[in-house]
Amino acid sequence: MDVAVRGIQLASFLGDCPLFRGVIPEVLEYLSVNARTVSTKRGGSIVTSGMEPTALYLVLCGQVKLSILSSGGSERVVNILFQGDSFGISSLFSGQPMTISAHALNRCEVVELHKDAILSAAYRWPELSAALLQHMGACLDNLYADLESCCLKSATQRVAGYLLKIAGEDLCGDKPREVVLPVSKSVVASSLDLTPETFSRELHRLSTRKLISVKHKNILISDVSGLQTLAK
């Protein structure tokens, strides 16, 4: 692909990412020139815990799993990323080794923005610094919400809340909504700090209460209001 065309396409992609939304085209063009794309097969490693931070990563296509591992080897999924989502920003600015590992859930492509390009652009364009700070603030808010869910909410509340989250915000209490689990049940379970068996058991419990009906990865939320009440 012609380098100029590739740069234009990457700049357009960056502009659509939540992290860079509202950032002026000049910044996006600068970053795209200093970017590279990396393809990873399903199950492949993108970054591993303990690595020195060298780049900011954005998912161009596919799905990426962020996780942490215990000393005993057990995994806890902390986030599931899709097109436009980013990771690696906290280590980039702290200078500390990566605390998470990132693996491809299917064949995926990520855009790597080298840390030198990000840091120089942040010094040069204050609006980029503001966007990065806003993003890191949102990440902290999500982390606190995740801690609240795992520490203070029951398994039933976590599963109900997750289903409502993937259903979207425009829910009507008396109108059913069908959702599709974006990844395997085992990955969803880990992201909720549940075992796969507990996750399946909670789905069955919600189904028995006529709040949902389950067919493989397809879930029909039959009683939105009831599920919302249960999630509180």
Beta strands, then each sheet from edge to edge (+ up, - down):
strand 1: 35-40
strand 2: 45-47
strand 3: 55-61
strand 4: 64-69
strand 5: 75-81
strand 6: 86-87
strand 7: 101-104
strand 8: 108-114
strand 9: 177-180
strand 10: 212-215
strand 11: 218-221
sheet 1: 1+ 8- 3+ 6-
sheet 2: 2+ 7- 4+ 5-
sheet 3: 9+ 11- 10+
end
